[in-house]
Amino acid sequence: MSSEAHPNEGSKAEPAHRHDGEFGGCPTCGHDLDPRDRHIRFQLPDPVLDLPDRELTAGTWMSGPAPNDSVMMQVPGMGAFIRVLLPIDLTAGYTLTYGAWLAIDPRELVPIFEVWYAPEYTGLVVNGWLANAIEPWGLLASPVVATVRDADQTPYCDHSGDPLLDRVLHEQWPHELFLDDLGRT
């Protein structure tokens, strides 16, 4: 792996960009925002946030020039991470999708990197642990299996051996839990 971003990296930039209730254009990508389809993107895995130098830790590798431009990273002493999408079905026709990080076995980073931009990407299945806390549940370090649903997006969290995370992924949740913090239209 090189420290440069792959030329096709933009084709798998997940649609999850942080916004704070302002609708119109996304500040990251410029795409129109749908008030019923909310997106929040974590910049870094939570364990990396706890490091004194964060992503600037000596020896860190990222697939892009900065965390927001990266879909993979490896941090010495912390491990390897890939971006995933974690969709939450909300009542009243709302959806909230987190662009989160998944901690993976560092031995899997090179094989994942090798298929990320290849036709085999559509069959990619990744086992790992959620590397961001998802409020109000927490869920940090919960095991999860991520699969590719769309060849132009990062893998989606599909199911989990953790009963709570599996419920988060497969049940509908009251939109009021989230939308007051995100701003309603």
N, C-alpha and C positions, 0 to 999 in steps of 0.2 A: 504494500500500500504506500502511496506517496502522500505527502501532506497537502497536495493540491486537490481541489474539488474535481470530481469527474465532470466532463463536459455536459453530460445529461442530467446532472444532479437536480436541476430545476424542475425536471419532469416529475420528480417524486417529492416535491415540496408539499407537505401536508397543508390542507386548507385551514389549519388551526393557527390563527394569529390572535394575539391578545388585543382586545379592544375593550373599552370601558363604557359601553352603552351608547356610543356615538354611532349612528348609522349613516350610511352613505358609502364612502370608500374606506377600505382597510388601510391603516397607516403603514403596514408592512408591504402589501402586494398591490394595493390599489383596487382590488376587486370589490364589487358591491357587497355590502353586508346585509344579510337577511335577519330582521329582528326576531324571527322564530327559530333561527339556526345559529346559536351562539358558539363562539370558538375562543378558547384560551390556550395559549402556547407557553409552556415552561421553557425558560431560557437554558437552564442547566438542571442536571439531576441533583436532587437534594443533597446526597453525600458530597458532591463536588462543591456545593455552596458552602459547606462547612470547612473547606480547606482555606488556609490563609491566602493562597494565591489563586484559588478557584481554577478556572480554565487556563490560567497563565502558569500553573505548576510546571516546573521543568520536566520535559519529556512528554508533555501532553500532545496527542495527535487528534486532529479533528478533520472530518471530510471536507469542510469548508473553511473559509478564512476566520470565521467567528462562530460562536455557538448557535446563533439564530440562523446561520447559513448552513449548518451542519446537520446531517442525519445520522452520523456515527461519531463517536469519540472514544478515546482510551486515555485514562489518566493513571499515571504510576501510583501504585498503592491503593487505588480505588477500584480499578477494573475497566471493563468495556461497556459501552452503552449504545443503543440505537433508538431512534425516534419511533414512536408508535402513536396511533390515534386511539383514544378511549371515548367512545360515544356513550352518552347517557340519554335515554328516552325519557322525556318529561311530559307531564300532562298538558292539556290544552294545545297540543300540536307543536310543542317546543322540543328542541334538541340542544344539548350542550355537548360539545366535543372538545376534549382536552388533547392537545399535542404534548404528550408526555415522553419521558425517557424510560427505557427498559434496560435494566442491568442484565447483562448476558455473561455466560462463561467466556472469558477472554480468548479461549481456544477457538471459539466460534466466530470471532470477528472477521478473520481473513476469509473463511468460507462464505460468510454472509456478504462481505464486500465483493467477492468474486461473482456472485449471482445477482447482486443488486441492480446492475445495468444490463443484464443478459436476459434472453427470453425465459430462462428458468426462474426468473424472479416471481412470476405469477404462482409458482408452486411453493414458494418459501413459507416455511413454518418455523417460528422462533419461540423457544422456551426461555423464560427469564423471570425477573422479579421487578415489579413496579418500582421505579426509582424516584417517583414524586408522590408526595402525600396528596390525596384527593379529598378535599373537604366536602361534606362534613364527616366522612367516614375514616379518614386517615389512609389506610391501605398501603402505606410505604412498605416495601419488601414483600408484598403479597405475590405469590407465584401466578404467572399468567402465560397463556399461549397466544401468540399473535400470528395472524395469517394475512395474506394479501387478498384484498377484495377488489382492488382496482390497480392495474399496472402503473398508473400514473400517480399513485399515492403511497405513502408509507404504510406499513402493515397496521392492521386494526387489532386491538385486544379482542380476542374471540371468546375465550373461556378461561376459568381459573379453578384450581383445586381449593382455593380459599372460598368458603361458602359466601361470605359477605361480598367479595369482589365479583363472584359469579352472579349474585343477585343484582349488583349495580349494573352489570353488563346486560342482564336479560329481563329486568323488571322495569316498570314505569315508575317514575318518582314525581312527587308534587313539584310543579314548576316554581311555586312560591319560595321553596327552599333556596333557590338560586337566583331568580330574576330580580329580587330586591337589591341584591349586591351588584348585579350586572347592569341595572338600569332598564326600566321598561320603556316601551314606546307607547 
